[in-house]
Amino acid sequence: MKNLPRFILLLSLLFTFSFTQAQEYHIGVKGGINYNTIGDLFHYGEIHGFGGDLTPDEDMTYTADKGIGNHYGIYVTADFGRFFIRPEINFTSMKNSYALAFNTTDWTSTKIEIPILIGINIYKPVSIYAGPVFSSISDREIEGLKLQNGVPETPLTFDKNATGINAGVLIQYKRFGLDLRYEYGITSVKTQRIKMIRATYGTFVADLKEYNPSQISMSLTIDLLHFSIGNRNSGSGSRYDWRNHKNCPVLK
């Protein structure tokens, strides 16, 4: 992650140059739902000496159940004929849960994502794309942690910055689009030991196992503004044609 600022700067320069060469531009908003995959929770039984009154008595591994999260954001698309570049800024909330012996504990997280997507139109109206995604994680919690002086004795720790890869399919009809996407996290989440409220969940000491996060999301996209740059081959220089109502679906 030490080279991340340089990488982002390089991408910014590349896409700044690319955007000046684009034929058309689209600015829009998006929103939808997502399903997030996280690691297992390992329950330590009584054999490890962490105390009694545990349920179950023996070791147990719980797999996280997927909950429905949501996301919303904005995007800018630069079209080069069949190809396009599309940076986004998305606000994402995620939810999972572990069905422990006595009760279910909820795991939640929120983050800001910046995907940089490169795509191709393979057969109108279907496009495919892929690209890196940079995330800033603002919060991550699990319900039912043992408290000490009113605060969790073992609060969740995590890297604030993470990197992943996106790939997906976009179906576009006029101003509207349907986006189905898969995201795989390159930055792994390390194993962490936690202490829970034994009487409420049956678990006292547990490990949240290491994993590479992944996510499937579905979004509805809406182009709010569409404009183009004037004829580059006319010899008179480039100019914006946003005043032409034909180039702006909002004004149709």
PyRosetta script that sets phi, psi and omega in degrees:
from pyrosetta import init, pose_from_sequence

init()
pose = pose_from_sequence("MKNLPRFILLLSLLFTFSFTQAQEYHIGVKGGINYNTIGDLFHYGEIHGFGGDLTPDEDMTYTADKGIGNHYGIYVTADFGRFFIRPEINFTSMKNSYALAFNTTDWTSTKIEIPILIGINIYKPVSIYAGPVFSSISDREIEGLKLQNGVPETPLTFDKNATGINAGVLIQYKRFGLDLRYEYGITSVKTQRIKMIRATYGTFVADLKEYNPSQISMSLTIDLLHFSIGNRNSGSGSRYDWRNHKNCPVLK")
pose.set_psi(1, -10.0)
pose.set_omega(1, -179.6)
pose.set_phi(2, -64.4)
pose.set_psi(2, -31.3)
pose.set_omega(2, -178.0)
pose.set_phi(3, -90.0)
pose.set_psi(3, 4.3)
pose.set_omega(3, -176.7)
pose.set_phi(4, -60.7)
pose.set_psi(4, -45.0)
pose.set_omega(4, 179.2)
pose.set_phi(5, -59.1)
pose.set_psi(5, -40.8)
pose.set_omega(5, 178.7)
pose.set_phi(6, -64.8)
pose.set_psi(6, -39.7)
pose.set_omega(6, -179.4)
pose.set_phi(7, -65.2)
pose.set_psi(7, -42.1)
pose.set_omega(7, 178.9)
pose.set_phi(8, -65.0)
pose.set_psi(8, -39.7)
pose.set_omega(8, 178.3)
pose.set_phi(9, -63.0)
pose.set_psi(9, -43.4)
pose.set_omega(9, 178.9)
pose.set_phi(10, -62.0)
pose.set_psi(10, -43.5)
pose.set_omega(10, 178.2)
pose.set_phi(11, -63.9)
pose.set_psi(11, -39.3)
pose.set_omega(11, 180.0)
pose.set_phi(12, -62.0)
pose.set_psi(12, -43.9)
pose.set_omega(12, 178.3)
pose.set_phi(13, -64.2)
pose.set_psi(13, -42.2)
pose.set_omega(13, 180.0)
pose.set_phi(14, -61.9)
pose.set_psi(14, -46.7)
pose.set_omega(14, -175.8)
pose.set_phi(15, -76.7)
pose.set_psi(15, -26.4)
pose.set_omega(15, 173.4)
pose.set_phi(16, -63.4)
pose.set_psi(16, -44.8)
pose.set_omega(16, 176.9)
pose.set_phi(17, -64.0)
pose.set_psi(17, -43.6)
pose.set_omega(17, -177.9)
pose.set_phi(18, -63.4)
pose.set_psi(18, -39.6)
pose.set_omega(18, -177.7)
pose.set_phi(19, -65.9)
pose.set_psi(19, -30.1)
pose.set_omega(19, 178.3)
pose.set_phi(20, -72.5)
pose.set_psi(20, -15.8)
pose.set_omega(20, -179.7)
pose.set_phi(21, -101.0)
pose.set_psi(21, -1.8)
pose.set_omega(21, -175.6)
pose.set_phi(22, -70.9)
pose.set_psi(22, 155.8)
pose.set_omega(22, 179.5)
pose.set_phi(23, -89.8)
pose.set_psi(23, -38.5)
pose.set_omega(23, -179.1)
pose.set_phi(24, -140.3)
pose.set_psi(24, 157.0)
pose.set_omega(24, -179.1)
pose.set_phi(25, -132.1)
pose.set_psi(25, 143.5)
pose.set_omega(25, 176.9)
pose.set_phi(26, -131.4)
pose.set_psi(26, 133.9)
pose.set_omega(26, 174.2)
pose.set_phi(27, -120.5)
pose.set_psi(27, 130.4)
pose.set_omega(27, -176.0)
pose.set_phi(28, -154.3)
pose.set_psi(28, -178.8)
pose.set_omega(28, 178.6)
pose.set_phi(29, -122.5)
pose.set_psi(29, 160.1)
pose.set_omega(29, -179.0)
pose.set_phi(30, -147.2)
pose.set_psi(30, 159.7)
pose.set_omega(30, 176.0)
pose.set_phi(31, -166.7)
pose.set_psi(31, 154.6)
pose.set_omega(31, -179.2)
pose.set_phi(32, 177.1)
pose.set_psi(32, -159.2)
pose.set_omega(32, -177.3)
pose.set_phi(33, -119.5)
pose.set_psi(33, 160.0)
pose.set_omega(33, 179.4)
pose.set_phi(34, -145.5)
pose.set_psi(34, 153.2)
pose.set_omega(34, 176.0)
pose.set_phi(35, -121.2)
pose.set_psi(35, 124.8)
pose.set_omega(35, -170.7)
pose.set_phi(36, -111.7)
pose.set_psi(36, 140.1)
pose.set_omega(36, 178.0)
pose.set_phi(37, -111.0)
pose.set_psi(37, 127.3)
pose.set_omega(37, 177.7)
pose.set_phi(38, -126.2)
pose.set_psi(38, -178.8)
pose.set_omega(38, -175.1)
pose.set_phi(39, -81.1)
pose.set_psi(39, 173.6)
pose.set_omega(39, 179.1)
pose.set_phi(40, -76.0)
pose.set_psi(40, 158.7)
pose.set_omega(40, 171.3)
pose.set_phi(41, -108.1)
pose.set_psi(41, 122.2)
pose.set_omega(41, -179.6)
pose.set_phi(42, -100.7)
pose.set_psi(42, 115.8)
pose.set_omega(42, 179.5)
pose.set_phi(43, -87.7)
pose.set_psi(43, 124.3)
pose.set_omega(43, 177.8)
pose.set_phi(44, -85.7)
pose.set_psi(44, 123.2)
pose.set_omega(44, 177.5)
pose.set_phi(45, -80.3)
pose.set_psi(45, -175.8)
pose.set_omega(45, -172.2)
pose.set_phi(46, -69.5)
pose.set_psi(46, -19.7)
pose.set_omega(46, -177.6)
pose.set_phi(47, -63.0)
pose.set_psi(47, -22.2)
pose.set_omega(47, -176.2)
pose.set_phi(48, -86.1)
pose.set_psi(48, -3.5)
pose.set_omega(48, 175.3)
pose.set_phi(49, 78.5)
pose.set_psi(49, 25.0)
pose.set_omega(49, 178.1)
pose.set_phi(50, -92.4)
pose.set_psi(50, 12.4)
pose.set_omega(50, 179.1)
pose.set_phi(51, 114.3)
pose.set_psi(51, 170.6)
pose.set_omega(51, -180.0)
pose.set_phi(52, -103.2)
pose.set_psi(52, -166.8)
pose.set_omega(52, -179.4)
pose.set_phi(53, 58.2)
pose.set_psi(53, 35.2)
pose.set_omega(53, 177.2)
pose.set_phi(54, -96.0)
pose.set_psi(54, 145.8)
pose.set_omega(54, 177.9)
pose.set_phi(55, -133.3)
pose.set_psi(55, 117.5)
pose.set_omega(55, -1.3)
pose.set_phi(56, -75.0)
pose.set_psi(56, 167.7)
pose.set_omega(56, 179.2)
pose.set_phi(57, -68.1)
pose.set_psi(57, -34.6)
pose.set_omega(57, -176.3)
pose.set_phi(58, -92.3)
pose.set_psi(58, 169.6)
pose.set_omega(58, 176.4)
pose.set_phi(59, -61.1)
pose.set_psi(59, 149.0)
pose.set_omega(59, -177.3)
pose.set_phi(60, -150.7)
pose.set_psi(60, 139.0)
pose.set_omega(60, 175.9)
pose.set_phi(61, -110.0)
pose.set_psi(61, 126.5)
pose.set_omega(61, 178.8)
pose.set_phi(62, -109.6)
pose.set_psi(62, 128.0)
pose.set_omega(62, 176.0)
pose.set_phi(63, -90.8)
pose.set_psi(63, 137.3)
pose.set_omega(63, -177.2)
pose.set_phi(64, -69.4)
pose.set_psi(64, 135.2)
pose.set_omega(64, 171.8)
pose.set_phi(65, -85.5)
pose.set_psi(65, 139.5)
pose.set_omega(65, -179.9)
pose.set_phi(66, -78.9)
pose.set_psi(66, 133.0)
pose.set_omega(66, 171.8)
pose.set_phi(67, -108.2)
pose.set_psi(67, 171.7)
pose.set_omega(67, 179.4)
pose.set_phi(68, -94.2)
pose.set_psi(68, 116.1)
pose.set_omega(68, 172.9)
pose.set_phi(69, -99.0)
pose.set_psi(69, -175.1)
pose.set_omega(69, 179.2)
pose.set_phi(70, -144.6)
pose.set_psi(70, 164.2)
pose.set_omega(70, 178.6)
pose.set_phi(71, -153.8)
pose.set_psi(71, 157.0)
pose.set_omega(71, 174.2)
pose.set_phi(72, -153.7)
pose.set_psi(72, 156.0)
pose.set_omega(72, -177.3)
pose.set_phi(73, -175.9)
pose.set_psi(73, -170.5)
pose.set_omega(73, 178.6)
pose.set_phi(74, -128.6)
pose.set_psi(74, 158.7)
pose.set_omega(74, 179.9)
pose.set_phi(75, -146.8)
pose.set_psi(75, 158.6)
pose.set_omega(75, 172.4)
pose.set_phi(76, -130.4)
pose.set_psi(76, 125.5)
pose.set_omega(76, 179.9)
pose.set_phi(77, -112.6)
pose.set_psi(77, 128.9)
pose.set_omega(77, 173.6)
pose.set_phi(78, -109.0)
pose.set_psi(78, 117.0)
pose.set_omega(78, -177.0)
pose.set_phi(79, -94.5)
pose.set_psi(79, 136.1)
pose.set_omega(79, 174.7)
pose.set_phi(80, -123.7)
pose.set_psi(80, 61.4)
pose.set_omega(80, -174.5)
pose.set_phi(81, 74.2)
pose.set_psi(81, -115.1)
pose.set_omega(81, -179.7)
pose.set_phi(82, -78.5)
pose.set_psi(82, -19.5)
pose.set_omega(82, -176.0)
pose.set_phi(83, -102.0)
pose.set_psi(83, 156.5)
pose.set_omega(83, 176.4)
pose.set_phi(84, -150.3)
pose.set_psi(84, 156.3)
pose.set_omega(84, 172.3)
pose.set_phi(85, -121.1)
pose.set_psi(85, 135.9)
pose.set_omega(85, -172.0)
pose.set_phi(86, -142.0)
pose.set_psi(86, 95.7)
pose.set_omega(86, 170.3)
pose.set_phi(87, -81.7)
pose.set_psi(87, 148.4)
pose.set_omega(87, -179.2)
pose.set_phi(88, -136.1)
pose.set_psi(88, 160.2)
pose.set_omega(88, 166.1)
pose.set_phi(89, -128.8)
pose.set_psi(89, 118.0)
pose.set_omega(89, -175.3)
pose.set_phi(90, -124.0)
pose.set_psi(90, 141.0)
pose.set_omega(90, 173.3)
pose.set_phi(91, -105.3)
pose.set_psi(91, 120.3)
pose.set_omega(91, -169.8)
pose.set_phi(92, -125.5)
pose.set_psi(92, 133.3)
pose.set_omega(92, 171.6)
pose.set_phi(93, -117.5)
pose.set_psi(93, 140.8)
pose.set_omega(93, -176.0)
pose.set_phi(94, -127.8)
pose.set_psi(94, 152.4)
pose.set_omega(94, -178.9)
pose.set_phi(95, -146.1)
pose.set_psi(95, 131.9)
pose.set_omega(95, 172.4)
pose.set_phi(96, -137.7)
pose.set_psi(96, 175.0)
pose.set_omega(96, 178.9)
pose.set_phi(97, -154.1)
pose.set_psi(97, 156.1)
pose.set_omega(97, 174.2)
pose.set_phi(98, -120.1)
pose.set_psi(98, 123.4)
pose.set_omega(98, 179.5)
pose.set_phi(99, -85.6)
pose.set_psi(99, 86.4)
pose.set_omega(99, 179.7)
pose.set_phi(100, -76.5)
pose.set_psi(100, 177.4)
pose.set_omega(100, -170.0)
pose.set_phi(101, -59.8)
pose.set_psi(101, -43.8)
pose.set_omega(101, -176.0)
pose.set_phi(102, -96.7)
pose.set_psi(102, -40.7)
pose.set_omega(102, -176.6)
pose.set_phi(103, -147.6)
pose.set_psi(103, 165.5)
pose.set_omega(103, 176.5)
pose.set_phi(104, -93.7)
pose.set_psi(104, 133.1)
pose.set_omega(104, 176.8)
pose.set_phi(105, -106.8)
pose.set_psi(105, 134.2)
pose.set_omega(105, -178.1)
pose.set_phi(106, -93.7)
pose.set_psi(106, 137.7)
pose.set_omega(106, 173.8)
pose.set_phi(107, -110.5)
pose.set_psi(107, 130.0)
pose.set_omega(107, -178.8)
pose.set_phi(108, -134.9)
pose.set_psi(108, 154.3)
pose.set_omega(108, 178.1)
pose.set_phi(109, -156.1)
pose.set_psi(109, 151.0)
pose.set_omega(109, 175.4)
pose.set_phi(110, -132.1)
pose.set_psi(110, 150.3)
pose.set_omega(110, -179.2)
pose.set_phi(111, -159.1)
pose.set_psi(111, 161.3)
pose.set_omega(111, 170.7)
pose.set_phi(112, -107.9)
pose.set_psi(112, 129.5)
pose.set_omega(112, -177.9)
pose.set_phi(113, -117.2)
pose.set_psi(113, 142.3)
pose.set_omega(113, 174.5)
pose.set_phi(114, -124.8)
pose.set_psi(114, 91.2)
pose.set_omega(114, 174.4)
pose.set_phi(115, -81.3)
pose.set_psi(115, 145.0)
pose.set_omega(115, 172.7)
pose.set_phi(116, -120.0)
pose.set_psi(116, 104.9)
pose.set_omega(116, -169.8)
pose.set_phi(117, -107.4)
pose.set_psi(117, 138.6)
pose.set_omega(117, 174.0)
pose.set_phi(118, -120.6)
pose.set_psi(118, 124.1)
pose.set_omega(118, -173.0)
pose.set_phi(119, -134.5)
pose.set_psi(119, 171.5)
pose.set_omega(119, 178.5)
pose.set_phi(120, -141.6)
pose.set_psi(120, 138.8)
pose.set_omega(120, 174.9)
pose.set_phi(121, -82.4)
pose.set_psi(121, 112.7)
pose.set_omega(121, -175.7)
pose.set_phi(122, -91.6)
pose.set_psi(122, -31.5)
pose.set_omega(122, 178.2)
pose.set_phi(123, -165.6)
pose.set_psi(123, 108.7)
pose.set_omega(123, -174.0)
pose.set_phi(124, -52.6)
pose.set_psi(124, 125.8)
pose.set_omega(124, 13.7)
pose.set_phi(125, -102.3)
pose.set_psi(125, 24.4)
pose.set_omega(125, -172.7)
pose.set_phi(126, -99.5)
pose.set_psi(126, 129.6)
pose.set_omega(126, 175.4)
pose.set_phi(127, -126.8)
pose.set_psi(127, 153.4)
pose.set_omega(127, 172.6)
pose.set_phi(128, -122.3)
pose.set_psi(128, 155.9)
pose.set_omega(128, -177.0)
pose.set_phi(129, -154.9)
pose.set_psi(129, 166.2)
pose.set_omega(129, 175.0)
pose.set_phi(130, -159.3)
pose.set_psi(130, 163.2)
pose.set_omega(130, 178.0)
pose.set_phi(131, 163.0)
pose.set_psi(131, 170.9)
pose.set_omega(131, -179.1)
pose.set_phi(132, -77.1)
pose.set_psi(132, 159.0)
pose.set_omega(132, 174.4)
pose.set_phi(133, -136.2)
pose.set_psi(133, 132.5)
pose.set_omega(133, 179.5)
pose.set_phi(134, -111.0)
pose.set_psi(134, 128.8)
pose.set_omega(134, -173.9)
pose.set_phi(135, -119.7)
pose.set_psi(135, 143.4)
pose.set_omega(135, 171.0)
pose.set_phi(136, -118.5)
pose.set_psi(136, 109.1)
pose.set_omega(136, -174.8)
pose.set_phi(137, -87.1)
pose.set_psi(137, 122.0)
pose.set_omega(137, -175.7)
pose.set_phi(138, -97.3)
pose.set_psi(138, -23.5)
pose.set_omega(138, -175.9)
pose.set_phi(139, -159.6)
pose.set_psi(139, 147.2)
pose.set_omega(139, 174.6)
pose.set_phi(140, -155.8)
pose.set_psi(140, 127.2)
pose.set_omega(140, -175.6)
pose.set_phi(141, -143.2)
pose.set_psi(141, 156.5)
pose.set_omega(141, 169.6)
pose.set_phi(142, -131.9)
pose.set_psi(142, 136.6)
pose.set_omega(142, -175.3)
pose.set_phi(143, -73.6)
pose.set_psi(143, 142.3)
pose.set_omega(143, 170.6)
pose.set_phi(144, 91.6)
pose.set_psi(144, 17.9)
pose.set_omega(144, 177.5)
pose.set_phi(145, -69.1)
pose.set_psi(145, 144.5)
pose.set_omega(145, 177.7)
pose.set_phi(146, -65.1)
pose.set_psi(146, 133.6)
pose.set_omega(146, -176.7)
pose.set_phi(147, -98.8)
pose.set_psi(147, 147.9)
pose.set_omega(147, 173.3)
pose.set_phi(148, -135.4)
pose.set_psi(148, 117.1)
pose.set_omega(148, -175.0)
pose.set_phi(149, 56.2)
pose.set_psi(149, 37.1)
pose.set_omega(149, 174.6)
pose.set_phi(150, 84.6)
pose.set_psi(150, -1.2)
pose.set_omega(150, 179.5)
pose.set_phi(151, -125.3)
pose.set_psi(151, 154.4)
pose.set_omega(151, -179.8)
pose.set_phi(152, -58.6)
pose.set_psi(152, 132.9)
pose.set_omega(152, 178.1)
pose.set_phi(153, -67.7)
pose.set_psi(153, -31.5)
pose.set_omega(153, 179.1)
pose.set_phi(154, -129.9)
pose.set_psi(154, 72.8)
pose.set_omega(154, 178.8)
pose.set_phi(155, -63.5)
pose.set_psi(155, 151.6)
pose.set_omega(155, 179.9)
pose.set_phi(156, -69.0)
pose.set_psi(156, 132.2)
pose.set_omega(156, 174.9)
pose.set_phi(157, -110.8)
pose.set_psi(157, 147.5)
pose.set_omega(157, -176.8)
pose.set_phi(158, -162.9)
pose.set_psi(158, 157.8)
pose.set_omega(158, 173.8)
pose.set_phi(159, -71.0)
pose.set_psi(159, 130.0)
pose.set_omega(159, 180.0)
pose.set_phi(160, -68.1)
pose.set_psi(160, -33.0)
pose.set_omega(160, -177.2)
pose.set_phi(161, -111.6)
pose.set_psi(161, 139.4)
pose.set_omega(161, -178.3)
pose.set_phi(162, -144.8)
pose.set_psi(162, 157.7)
pose.set_omega(162, -179.3)
pose.set_phi(163, -127.3)
pose.set_psi(163, 144.1)
pose.set_omega(163, 178.3)
pose.set_phi(164, -148.0)
pose.set_psi(164, -175.6)
pose.set_omega(164, 178.7)
pose.set_phi(165, -126.2)
pose.set_psi(165, 133.5)
pose.set_omega(165, 176.2)
pose.set_phi(166, -109.6)
pose.set_psi(166, 146.4)
pose.set_omega(166, 170.2)
pose.set_phi(167, -150.5)
pose.set_psi(167, 142.8)
pose.set_omega(167, -177.3)
pose.set_phi(168, -169.8)
pose.set_psi(168, -174.9)
pose.set_omega(168, -178.6)
pose.set_phi(169, -127.2)
pose.set_psi(169, 135.9)
pose.set_omega(169, 178.3)
pose.set_phi(170, -123.1)
pose.set_psi(170, 126.4)
pose.set_omega(170, 175.6)
pose.set_phi(171, -110.2)
pose.set_psi(171, 118.9)
pose.set_omega(171, -173.1)
pose.set_phi(172, -114.9)
pose.set_psi(172, 130.4)
pose.set_omega(172, 173.6)
pose.set_phi(173, -130.4)
pose.set_psi(173, 105.8)
pose.set_omega(173, -176.0)
pose.set_phi(174, 55.0)
pose.set_psi(174, -120.2)
pose.set_omega(174, -176.8)
pose.set_phi(175, -82.2)
pose.set_psi(175, -13.4)
pose.set_omega(175, -170.0)
pose.set_phi(176, -107.1)
pose.set_psi(176, 147.3)
pose.set_omega(176, 179.2)
pose.set_phi(177, -141.9)
pose.set_psi(177, 154.9)
pose.set_omega(177, 173.7)
pose.set_phi(178, -120.0)
pose.set_psi(178, 123.5)
pose.set_omega(178, -171.8)
pose.set_phi(179, -118.1)
pose.set_psi(179, 120.4)
pose.set_omega(179, 175.7)
pose.set_phi(180, -114.9)
pose.set_psi(180, 124.0)
pose.set_omega(180, -167.8)
pose.set_phi(181, -137.0)
pose.set_psi(181, 145.9)
pose.set_omega(181, 172.3)
pose.set_phi(182, -118.8)
pose.set_psi(182, 134.5)
pose.set_omega(182, 179.2)
pose.set_phi(183, -124.2)
pose.set_psi(183, 132.1)
pose.set_omega(183, 177.4)
pose.set_phi(184, -119.9)
pose.set_psi(184, 129.8)
pose.set_omega(184, -178.1)
pose.set_phi(185, -84.2)
pose.set_psi(185, 120.9)
pose.set_omega(185, 175.6)
pose.set_phi(186, -75.7)
pose.set_psi(186, -36.1)
pose.set_omega(186, 177.8)
pose.set_phi(187, -78.9)
pose.set_psi(187, 116.3)
pose.set_omega(187, -177.9)
pose.set_phi(188, -81.8)
pose.set_psi(188, 154.0)
pose.set_omega(188, 174.7)
pose.set_phi(189, -99.4)
pose.set_psi(189, 119.6)
pose.set_omega(189, -173.6)
pose.set_phi(190, -74.6)
pose.set_psi(190, 158.2)
pose.set_omega(190, 177.0)
pose.set_phi(191, -61.7)
pose.set_psi(191, 136.7)
pose.set_omega(191, 178.0)
pose.set_phi(192, -135.8)
pose.set_psi(192, 135.6)
pose.set_omega(192, 176.8)
pose.set_phi(193, -88.9)
pose.set_psi(193, 136.6)
pose.set_omega(193, 179.3)
pose.set_phi(194, -130.6)
pose.set_psi(194, 159.6)
pose.set_omega(194, 173.4)
pose.set_phi(195, -118.9)
pose.set_psi(195, 132.5)
pose.set_omega(195, -176.8)
pose.set_phi(196, -117.1)
pose.set_psi(196, 170.3)
pose.set_omega(196, 179.1)
pose.set_phi(197, -78.1)
pose.set_psi(197, 105.3)
pose.set_omega(197, -171.9)
pose.set_phi(198, -59.3)
pose.set_psi(198, -43.9)
pose.set_omega(198, -175.4)
pose.set_phi(199, -67.1)
pose.set_psi(199, -25.7)
pose.set_omega(199, -176.7)
pose.set_phi(200, -88.7)
pose.set_psi(200, -35.4)
pose.set_omega(200, -172.2)
pose.set_phi(201, -117.1)
pose.set_psi(201, -14.3)
pose.set_omega(201, -176.0)
pose.set_phi(202, 84.8)
pose.set_psi(202, -13.6)
pose.set_omega(202, 179.9)
pose.set_phi(203, -108.1)
pose.set_psi(203, 137.2)
pose.set_omega(203, 175.7)
pose.set_phi(204, -109.2)
pose.set_psi(204, -62.7)
pose.set_omega(204, 178.9)
pose.set_phi(205, -108.8)
pose.set_psi(205, 133.7)
pose.set_omega(205, -179.1)
pose.set_phi(206, -147.7)
pose.set_psi(206, 158.2)
pose.set_omega(206, 172.9)
pose.set_phi(207, -112.5)
pose.set_psi(207, 130.2)
pose.set_omega(207, 166.8)
pose.set_phi(208, -87.7)
pose.set_psi(208, 111.3)
pose.set_omega(208, -169.5)
pose.set_phi(209, -72.5)
pose.set_psi(209, 153.2)
pose.set_omega(209, 179.1)
pose.set_phi(210, -62.1)
pose.set_psi(210, 145.1)
pose.set_omega(210, 179.9)
pose.set_phi(211, -160.4)
pose.set_psi(211, 161.1)
pose.set_omega(211, 168.9)
pose.set_phi(212, -104.1)
pose.set_psi(212, 114.5)
pose.set_omega(212, -174.9)
pose.set_phi(213, -64.3)
pose.set_psi(213, 145.7)
pose.set_omega(213, 174.1)
pose.set_phi(214, -138.3)
pose.set_psi(214, 159.0)
pose.set_omega(214, -173.8)
pose.set_phi(215, -152.7)
pose.set_psi(215, 137.3)
pose.set_omega(215, 171.1)
pose.set_phi(216, -111.9)
pose.set_psi(216, 129.5)
pose.set_omega(216, -177.8)
pose.set_phi(217, -133.0)
pose.set_psi(217, 152.9)
pose.set_omega(217, 175.7)
pose.set_phi(218, -131.9)
pose.set_psi(218, 131.4)
pose.set_omega(218, -174.6)
pose.set_phi(219, -133.0)
pose.set_psi(219, 150.8)
pose.set_omega(219, 166.0)
pose.set_phi(220, -101.7)
pose.set_psi(220, 128.6)
pose.set_omega(220, -179.8)
pose.set_phi(221, -114.5)
pose.set_psi(221, 147.3)
pose.set_omega(221, 179.2)
pose.set_phi(222, -135.9)
pose.set_psi(222, 120.0)
pose.set_omega(222, 173.9)
pose.set_phi(223, -75.0)
pose.set_psi(223, 119.7)
pose.set_omega(223, 178.5)
pose.set_phi(224, -92.2)
pose.set_psi(224, -30.4)
pose.set_omega(224, -176.7)
pose.set_phi(225, -142.5)
pose.set_psi(225, 136.3)
pose.set_omega(225, -179.2)
pose.set_phi(226, -135.0)
pose.set_psi(226, 122.0)
pose.set_omega(226, 177.9)
pose.set_phi(227, -144.5)
pose.set_psi(227, 165.7)
pose.set_omega(227, -177.9)
pose.set_phi(228, -135.7)
pose.set_psi(228, 166.4)
pose.set_omega(228, 176.6)
pose.set_phi(229, -101.9)
pose.set_psi(229, 142.4)
pose.set_omega(229, -176.1)
pose.set_phi(230, -56.8)
pose.set_psi(230, 170.6)
pose.set_omega(230, -175.4)
pose.set_phi(231, -57.6)
pose.set_psi(231, 117.5)
pose.set_omega(231, -178.5)
pose.set_phi(232, -77.5)
pose.set_psi(232, -17.5)
pose.set_omega(232, -176.3)
pose.set_phi(233, -96.5)
pose.set_psi(233, 5.7)
pose.set_omega(233, -175.5)
pose.set_phi(234, -81.4)
pose.set_psi(234, -14.7)
pose.set_omega(234, -179.1)
pose.set_phi(235, 81.7)
pose.set_psi(235, -3.5)
pose.set_omega(235, -178.2)
pose.set_phi(236, -99.2)
pose.set_psi(236, 4.5)
pose.set_omega(236, 179.9)
pose.set_phi(237, 89.7)
pose.set_psi(237, 166.7)
pose.set_omega(237, -177.8)
pose.set_phi(238, -85.6)
pose.set_psi(238, 147.4)
pose.set_omega(238, 174.7)
pose.set_phi(239, -149.2)
pose.set_psi(239, 150.9)
pose.set_omega(239, 178.8)
pose.set_phi(240, -79.9)
pose.set_psi(240, 137.8)
pose.set_omega(240, 179.5)
pose.set_phi(241, -108.2)
pose.set_psi(241, 28.2)
pose.set_omega(241, -174.7)
pose.set_phi(242, -66.9)
pose.set_psi(242, -16.8)
pose.set_omega(242, 179.5)
pose.set_phi(243, -73.4)
pose.set_psi(243, -19.8)
pose.set_omega(243, 179.2)
pose.set_phi(244, -74.2)
pose.set_psi(244, 116.0)
pose.set_omega(244, -176.1)
pose.set_phi(245, -60.7)
pose.set_psi(245, -24.2)
pose.set_omega(245, -179.2)
pose.set_phi(246, -66.0)
pose.set_psi(246, -23.0)
pose.set_omega(246, -177.9)
pose.set_phi(247, -90.3)
pose.set_psi(247, 0.0)
pose.set_omega(247, -174.4)
pose.set_phi(248, -128.2)
pose.set_psi(248, 99.9)
pose.set_omega(248, -178.2)
pose.set_phi(249, -58.6)
pose.set_psi(249, -26.0)
pose.set_omega(249, -178.8)
pose.set_phi(250, -63.1)
pose.set_psi(250, -29.3)
pose.set_omega(250, -175.8)
pose.set_phi(251, -95.6)
pose.set_psi(251, 1.2)
pose.set_omega(251, 179.7)
pose.set_phi(252, -72.8)
pose.dump_pdb("model.pdb")
